[in-house]
Amino acid sequence: MQAISTAIPDVLVIEPKVFGDARGFFFESYNARAFREATGLDEQFVQDNHSRSARGVLRGLHYQIRQPQGKLVRVVRGAVFDVVVDLRRRSPSFGRWAGVELTEDNHRQLWIPPGFAHGFVVLSESADFLYKTTDYYAPEHERCLAWNDPTVGVEWPLAGEPQLSAKDREGNPFAECEVFE
């Protein structure tokens, strides 16, 4: 396993060792010891989630202002463009975003520490998206940053308008978002 910094150093691309031959492939999708050795982080995951979305679906940008979640995300079928926005006021990258393509073929994962808004758009016909979290889902603390906020300026690879939930259509502008101190 190898950890690679992104444009925001606390957000890491995790590349597992993949063993493949004519029969297919094998890799450890998570190993606590290998994760700790590659990242220097000793995280405890408490919840696993799985979502399936069609092409053009954009989910996000979500975060929990209380019970913030660290996330280890990956795609097991299809492809997504995964995005994080730093909402930690004291961070040198406050308000900046980073994006990574995650696919069933590249087997990459993304480590997103607590304090970030997170979302993705589906690039393939459909995508199965799996993620581990360091805290439980708490809908009363969930917030949504507008996916298209011009202050943040995420460069989504979209062909037309995305498919959004009602909650995501009503996301807050960056200037009005609750942030982490």
N, C-alpha and C positions, 0 to 999 in steps of 0.2 A: 504494500500500500504506500502511496506517495501523496503528500499534501502539497498543493500548489497555491500560492497567494493569488488573489484577484486584484483588481484596481482598488479594492478596499481590503487592506491586509488581514483583518480579522475574519473575513469571509474566505473560505478555502474550498478549492476543487479537490476532491478526493478521487484518486485513480487507483482502483484495486489491481492486483496482479490477476490477470485472466489467463487461464490455461485452456487452450483450444486445439482441436484436431478435426479430422473429417467427421467425427461423430457429433460435434457441438462444442460446448465450452463449460467451464466450471470456474467460479470464483467465490470467495467469501464476501458476501455483501456487507457484513458487519462482524468485526472482531474487536472487543473492547481493548485488549492489549495492543493490537496493531494500530487501532485508532489513536490510542494514547501515545504510542511511540512516534507515530507520524505527525501528530498535531501538537503534542504537549498538553492536551486537554483530557481531563478525567470526567467525562459527562455521564450522567445517569439518565437513561431514556425511560419514560414511563408510559408512553402511548405510541402505537403504530397506526397510521392512517393510509387509506388507499382510495384514490379517486380515479374515475374514468371520464374523459371529456372528448368531445368531437373537435374536428379542425375549426380553428378560429375562436374557440372558447377562450376567454381571458378570465382568470380567477385572481382577484387581488385588487389592490395591494393590502393584505391583512396583517394585523398584529394585535397582541393583547397588552393593554397598558398596565394591567396588574396580572400577575402570574405570567410574565413574558416567557415565551417558548424559544428555546434553541431548537433548530430543526436540522436533521440530516435527510436530504431529499434525493430522490432518484427516479428514473423512468425505466419501467420494465417492458413497456410496449409503446412504440411510437417515438415522437420527438417533441420537445417543448423548448421554448426560450424562457429561462428562469431568471427572475429579477428580484433584487433586494435593494432597499433604500435605508440608509443609516438614519435612525431617528434618535440617536444618542446625542443630546445637546452638547456635551463636553468632548465629543469625538472630533478629531481633525477632519473626518470625512462626513460630518453631519450634513444631511441633505443631499448627499451624492448617491448615485446608484451604480450598480454593477449587474451585468447580465452574462449568462453562460448557457450554451446549448447543451441540453442533456438528452441523450438518446438511448434506445435499447442497444445500439451497436457500440457506442463509446463507453458504456458502463460507468460513466462518471457520476459522482455524487457531489452535492454541494452542502457544506457546513455553513449554517446561518446562525450566528450567536443571538441570544436574546437582545432586544433593542432595535430590531430591524423590521420594516414592513416587507412582506414577501408576496410574490405573485408569479404567474406564468401564463403564457399563451401557447396553445397547441398548434404545432407546425405540420403534423402528419394527419392522416385521415381520422385517427383517434389516438389517445394516449392514456396509458395507465401510469399513474403517478403515485409513488409510495414515499412516506416520510415518517421518521421517528421524531418524537418531541421530548423535551426535557421537563415539561410541565403539562398538566391536563388542560384540555379545552375548557374555556370559561366564557360562554357566550356573553355574559353580562359585562365582561371586560374587553370584548373584541371591538376593534376599531378598523376603519377602512380609509386609507389614503387614496385619493382619486388616481386612477391608473394613468390618466392623461394630463396630470397637473403640469403646466408649462414651466413652473419654477424648478421642478425636478428634471423634467425633460427626458424621460425614458424614451429611447429609440426602439420602439416595439417593431419587430419585423411583420407588419400586418399588410394583408392584401384586402383592403376595405375595412369596414367597421367590425369590431369584435363582437362576439356573443357574450353578453354580460348578465349577471343576476341583477335583480332590483337593488340589492345591497351594494353591489359594485358600481352600478350606475349613479348611486347617491354618495359615493366616497367624498371625503372632505378634501378641500385644497390643502396643500402643505402648510400654508400660513395659519390654518385653523386647526391643525392636527394636535392632539395631545402627544407630547414627546417624552422621552426618558431623560431624567436629570443626571 
